[in-house]
Amino acid sequence: MVYCEPARSVESRGERCVYHNRHIQRDPSVLTDLGAKCDLSRPACRQCCRAGSKCDGYRGEEYVIFRDQTAETLGKVSVFSTAKLPNGNQDVLVRPKLSQQAKVHHSQDTSSHYPWFRLEVTPEDQVLPFFFHHYVLPESGRSPTHPDCHGIIYKRATEPGYLANLINAVGLAGLAYLRNAPTLINLARQSFSHALRDICAALMDPSEASSDQMLVAVMLLALYETVAFNSDGGLSPWSRHVDGAMALLQLRGAGQLRNRIGRSIFHSLRSEILINCLQRRLPVPKVLIDFMAEARSNETEQEAPAARLAGIVVSVCNSSSAAEEDITDEGTLSSHVSRLLSIDADLKDWAQTLPIEYGYKTRTKPSDLDEVEVFIGRYDIYSSVEIANMWNLQRCARIITSTIVIKETSSDICCSISYILHEFDEAGKSSDLRAAHAVHLLWPLHIAGTTHNATEALRDRIISTMEDIKDAAGIQEAKRIALDLQQRGSELRCQHNTTNQTDHDIWNQS
């Protein structure tokens, strides 16, 4: 709350005061006409004292400047709210500028720094401040070539409709889980349901279906599911909406890429869908690939690095999807590994050829920062959050590429077991297990079985092999490895059960 106290009748840079006189009917202009000058005496000027009039005194500069009195005002209201009021009402009604009525009470969350946490208003009045604070970036901090397309569209949602309902749904869902208020999540679901109904109706109009608002609405659908955590077996929030987004892209055509807002919305959508494909090991839809190629002809110099990275990520998605399908085909495993290693080299090359402004600086932890605020005593500084997100996409792509390589090479190790232990000859006949051969297999199998992405089937195969080695050759190291892998499997199953929770489980733990 910003308060400005007026200077009242201060004139000539504060050198005149209101001179009250029995014969002058408290008219400030008379003093000016008489040429009377304030002598700056405190607490009252001599002229007013001689006239027997009340003088407000000389007002200094500090009385005519803007002051932020939000905290002071909230503190006063909080004190008043505990006083006894007529009819036993313990609440004080505050009427803000926009004629919203709010009930003020003591905040139970003393660590909160947001004023609206101490102003208990209706859910509808809480949603917009919360949503815009968290999801709409300040325009002053963005580059003109990368406008905040979401903020521009959100601010158009001033009338009832699907966009306003989705904003309400996202805001209510966030507040519900933040405040542990299950009733708010029910309101969020109602807003979400109304939005879906209105979207279905709007899609009947081709002009509305191809609008910027509609494509942003699809992104809000995925955002709502991210916030509300509608668990359905670990699917990405985008898994339900990719087909719809692709259909809208086709309907909008190449024209959407020829203006800043349309291109910015497309870039946001491109990132979301690529991340979805990376998460689920799916090939990138051809529609998106075609529009990415079309966008290259309209891209600016600032957009080029993100576009090049997106093209490499497409290769990661398509190669990882093919590797998942051919995981049992030994003849193609080595070719997939070679392809993925080549893509990883492209990702490293992308990082090394970035313009200077896309780099980042590494800093060590200052003495006044706690250990929890930085990782391993280091933190990095980027030119913008968008550039930091771009780097993290590259890092995620490299992790996934390496993960697939680890998974496939682990399978290669397991596929060597039969030959090493039984010495299959060309006729397919086997011989007895020999300890001289088995002892050299212990460490490779232990490495394969303890990788973070080892499947249960792979661990079971290794455990069975270790038990065979122990029984046939009496090697106790094989027994230890088997027990270690069994324990890891049990821990991973417990973690998996913990992550598959419902809304009811989350509320109970809050």
Secondary structure, DSSP 4 states (H G I P E B T S, - for coil): -EEE---TT-BTTTTB----BTTB-S-HHHHHHHT------SSS-HHHHHHT--------GGGGSEEE-HHHHHHHHHHHTTS--GGG---EEE--TT---EEE---S-TT---GGGTEE--HHHHHHHHHHHHHS--GGGS-TTS--HHHHHHTT--SSSHHHHHHHHHHHHHHHHHHT-HHHHHHHHHHHHHHHHHHHHHTTSHHHHTSHHHHHHHHHHHHHHHHHT--SSS--GGGGTHHHHHHHHHHH-GGGGGSHHHHHHHHHHHHHHHHHHHHHT-PPPHHHHHHHHHHHTT--TTTHHHHHHHHHHHHHHHHHHHHHHTTT-HHHHHHHHHHHHHHHHHHHHHHHT--GGG-EEEEEPPTTS-GGGSBTTEEEEES-HHHHHHHHHHHHHHHHHHHHHHHHHHHHHHHTHHHHHH---TT-------HHHHGGGHHHHHHHHTSTT--HHHHHHHHHHHHHHHHHH--HHHHHHHHHHHHHHHHHHHHHHHHS--HHHHHHH-
